[in-house]
Amino acid sequence: MVDVTDKLAYFQAITGLEDPDLCTEILQAHGWDLELAISSFTSSTQPSASSTVSDSDPPDSRARTDSASASASASASASASGPITAPAPGLAWRLVTLPISVISGSLGLISGAVGLGLWAAGGVLSYSLGMIGLGSGQGGESSAGLVSVSAAASEAMDFVAEFEREYGTRGLNFVGEGFMDALQRSRNAFKLLFVYLHSPDHPDSPVFCERTLCSQALAAFVNENFVAWGGSIRASEGFKMSNSLKASRFPFCAVVMPATNQRIALLQQVEGPKSPEEMLTILQRVLEESAPVLVAARLDAEERRNNMRLREEQDAAYRAALEADQARERQRREEQERLEREAAEAERKRKEEEEARERAAREAAEKEAARARMRQEKALSLGDEPEKGPNVTQVLVRFPTGERKERRFHSTALIQAVYDYVDSLGCLEVEDYNLVSNFPRVTYGTEKRSLTLKEAGLHPQASLFVELN
């Protein structure tokens, strides 16, 4: 039940819908898949950026601010109470909030209601197909989620790159990650999150970015005391945050912090153009008001770490005592087992040595028999020694022991035949050797064994010696 409540609260915070029954129906239609429900809702309600927000406010109008309590209790959410008047709802908001009687009174609203009905039916059908294994996406996940981590980060990095390209790198250090990741970063750093929603079509945006956000004093203050996140309302996540924070005028800035139940606590919002001095004064006041909350969060985290470290130390001491007892018992068993193993090991070694001697004798006999067969086969392959003649080569082979062997070969015989002759004599204990001539020194290795004696220049007579490798 806690998971369902958290999902409902988060869905309300992101979409701005206040009717819990409607939010529950939408989530149920999507199988309580939070990302799928929010993605379907925003994709069906997202208009162009220029038609969603009011970009024509006079530049000298004062920003309406909503300062929530710095204690950030559970009631401090993205729709925090305050003197802010909610922005005029667009067509998408009227479709989901106005009574049915009003919707039926207008042809345009009826068309929107039909579209919403088709959207809900599509969600139910998609969920049903997913339940029977026909949905698109592995493991029941939608192929078009809220904004995947990579997509949200990509949008943020695109905004940062565009901002730096337009206004340089001397301004705020916007993080190149999604809003929820930036919110988590601020939580981990015990800082507030400074949010800037950029409206590219608003005439005050360029001046505000260049003169205010890129002010050296403001940028230094924000970079030191806040985590800064920015997004364009033309992008998916920037548009969603403009709905969640109920942005009605631009340039729009807000200071938020994470609250309980995955809600977003809105501490301050600033709408309309502001000078660097005005922004600095507002942010300093918000930071001062929120300092007790941040300090308390930092102390609470430190206390949790200390408690965890204390528990780990206690657990380590208990494990050490337990391991000492187990070690003594293990030592007693090991001593007994050692004596038994030594006796068994002595018996095993005796049997292994006996088996090794028998195996060595058997292998030696088999090897000798194999060598004898090999010598016999190679001797037979040589054939009879030819008589002396013009096409007969006389070959003298000298062994490392000083022994000499001589034989006649046909001049067309291969050098391999000489190797076979040496192998058939059984004078060598090794098989890796080369035949080498002295004058000139030539090694008749593997690559030359396919040459005939005549081709190798060994006809009519040759003197070779065996060189062991």
Residue pairs with C-beta under 8 A, 6 or more apart in sequence:
4 32
5 261
6 261
6 262
7 27
7 32
7 34
8 20
8 23
8 24
8 27
9 261
9 262
9 263
10 34
10 261
10 262
10 263
11 17
11 23
11 26
11 27
11 34
11 37
11 38
12 18
12 20
12 23
13 77
13 78
13 79
13 244
13 262
13 263
13 264
14 38
14 146
14 240
14 243
14 244
15 23
15 38
15 41
15 42
15 243
15 244
16 78
16 79
16 93
16 243
16 244
16 246
17 23
17 96
17 97
18 79
18 97
19 96
19 97
22 96
25 120
26 37
26 41
26 120
26 123
27 34
27 37
29 37
29 120
29 123
29 124
29 127
30 36
30 37
30 40
30 123
30 126
30 127
31 127
31 130
31 131
31 140
33 127
33 140
33 141
33 142
34 146
35 142
35 145
35 146
36 123
36 126
36 141
36 142
36 145
36 146
37 123
38 146
38 240
39 142
39 144
39 145
39 146
39 147
40 119
40 122
40 123
41 119
42 236
42 239
42 240
42 243
43 144
44 92
44 115
44 116
44 119
45 92
45 93
45 95
46 52
46 92
46 236
46 239
47 90
47 91
47 92
49 199
49 200
49 201
49 232
49 233
49 234
49 239
50 201
51 90
52 90
52 233
52 239
52 242
53 87
53 199
53 233
53 242
53 247
53 248
53 249
53 250
54 87
54 88
54 248
54 249
54 250
55 199
55 201
55 202
55 203
55 250
57 249
57 250
57 271
57 272
59 203
59 204
59 272
59 273
61 249
61 272
62 272
63 249
63 269
63 270
63 271
63 272
63 274
64 83
64 84
64 85
64 249
64 269
64 271
65 82
65 83
65 84
65 268
65 269
65 270
65 282
66 80
66 81
66 82
66 83
66 84
66 266
66 268
66 269
67 82
67 267
67 268
67 286
67 289
68 76
68 80
68 81
68 82
68 265
68 266
68 267
68 268
69 76
70 267
70 289
70 290
70 291
70 292
70 293
71 292
71 293
72 257
72 259
72 265
72 267
72 290
72 293
73 259
73 260
74 259
74 260
74 261
74 263
75 81
76 259
76 263
76 265
76 266
76 267
77 259
77 263
77 264
77 265
77 266
78 244
78 245
78 246
78 256
78 263
78 264
78 265
78 266
79 246
79 266
80 265
80 266
80 267
84 246
84 269
86 246
86 248
87 246
87 247
87 248
88 248
89 97
91 108
91 109
91 112
92 112
94 102
94 103
94 109
94 112
95 103
95 109
95 112
95 113
95 115
95 116
96 116
98 109
100 113
102 109
103 109
103 110
103 112
103 113
104 110
126 135
126 142
127 135
129 135
130 137
130 140
131 140
136 142
136 143
137 143
147 155
147 178
147 236
147 237
147 240
149 178
149 181
151 236
152 177
152 178
152 179
152 180
152 181
152 237
153 176
153 177
153 178
153 181
155 178
155 231
155 232
155 235
155 236
155 237
155 238
156 174
156 175
156 176
156 177
156 178
156 179
156 182
156 229
156 230
156 231
156 237
157 176
158 235
159 174
159 198
159 230
159 231
159 232
159 235
159 238
160 174
160 175
160 176
160 230
162 232
163 171
163 174
163 198
163 209
163 230
166 206
166 209
167 209
167 210
167 213
167 214
168 214
170 214
170 216
170 219
171 209
171 213
171 214
171 215
171 219
172 194
172 196
172 213
172 214
172 219
172 222
172 223
172 228
172 230
173 219
173 223
173 228
174 196
174 228
174 229
174 230
175 181
175 182
175 185
175 227
175 228
175 229
177 185
177 229
178 237
179 195
179 229
179 231
179 237
179 241
182 193
182 227
182 229
183 193
183 229
183 256
183 258
183 264
184 258
185 227
186 192
186 193
186 226
186 227
186 257
186 258
187 257
187 258
189 227
190 294
190 297
190 298
190 301
191 225
191 226
191 227
191 294
192 225
192 226
192 227
192 255
192 256
192 257
192 267
192 286
192 287
192 290
192 294
193 226
193 227
193 228
193 229
193 255
193 256
193 257
194 222
194 226
194 227
194 228
194 229
194 253
194 254
194 255
194 283
195 229
195 230
195 231
195 241
195 245
195 253
195 254
195 255
195 256
196 213
196 228
196 229
196 230
196 231
196 251
196 252
196 253
197 230
197 231
197 232
197 233
197 238
197 241
197 242
197 245
197 247
197 250
197 251
197 252
197 253
197 254
198 205
198 209
198 230
198 231
198 232
198 233
198 238
198 251
199 205
199 232
199 233
199 250
199 251
199 252
200 232
200 234
202 250
202 251
204 250
204 251
204 272
204 273
205 250
205 251
207 273
208 251
208 273
208 274
209 251
211 275
211 276
212 218
212 251
212 273
212 274
212 275
212 276
212 279
213 219
215 276
215 279
217 276
217 280
218 276
218 279
218 280
218 283
221 280
221 283
221 284
222 228
222 283
225 283
225 287
226 255
226 283
226 287
231 237
231 238
231 241
232 238
233 239
233 242
233 247
241 247
242 252
244 264
245 252
245 254
245 256
245 266
245 269
247 269
247 271
248 271
249 271
249 272
250 271
250 272
251 271
251 272
251 273
251 274
252 269
252 270
252 271
253 269
253 270
253 274
253 279
254 266
254 267
254 268
254 269
254 270
255 266
255 267
255 268
255 269
255 283
255 286
255 290
256 264
256 265
256 266
256 267
257 264
257 265
257 267
257 290
257 293
258 264
258 265
259 265
267 286
267 289
267 290
268 282
268 283
268 286
270 279
270 282
274 282
371 426
372 426
374 423
375 423
375 424
375 425
375 426
376 424
378 420
378 421
378 423
378 424
379 424
381 417
381 420
382 417
382 420
382 421
382 424
385 407
385 408
386 392
386 408
386 409
386 410
387 408
388 394
388 408
390 460
391 410
391 411
391 412
392 408
392 409
392 410
392 411
392 460
393 408
393 409
393 410
393 411
393 413
393 453
393 454
393 458
393 459
393 460
393 461
393 462
394 406
394 408
394 460
394 461
394 462
395 406
395 407
395 408
395 409
395 418
395 421
395 453
395 458
395 461
395 462
395 464
396 404
396 405
396 406
396 461
396 462
396 463
396 464
397 404
397 405
397 406
397 407
397 418
397 421
397 422
397 435
397 464
397 465
397 466
398 404
398 463
398 464
398 465
398 466
399 405
399 427
399 428
399 465
399 466
400 466
400 468
401 427
403 427
405 421
405 422
405 425
405 427
407 421
409 417
409 418
409 421
409 453
410 453
411 452
411 453
411 454
411 459
411 460
412 452
412 453
412 454
413 452
413 453
414 449
414 450
414 451
414 452
414 453
415 435
415 444
415 448
415 449
415 450
415 451
415 452
415 453
415 456
415 458
416 449
416 450
418 435
418 444
418 453
418 464
419 435
419 449
422 428
422 433
422 435
422 466
423 431
428 466
428 468
430 468
432 468
432 469
433 466
433 467
433 468
433 469
434 443
434 444
434 445
434 466
434 467
434 469
435 443
435 444
435 464
435 465
435 466
435 467
436 442
436 443
436 444
436 464
436 465
436 466
436 467
437 444
437 458
437 462
437 463
437 464
438 463
438 465
442 456
442 457
443 467
444 451
444 456
444 464
448 456
453 459
453 462
458 464
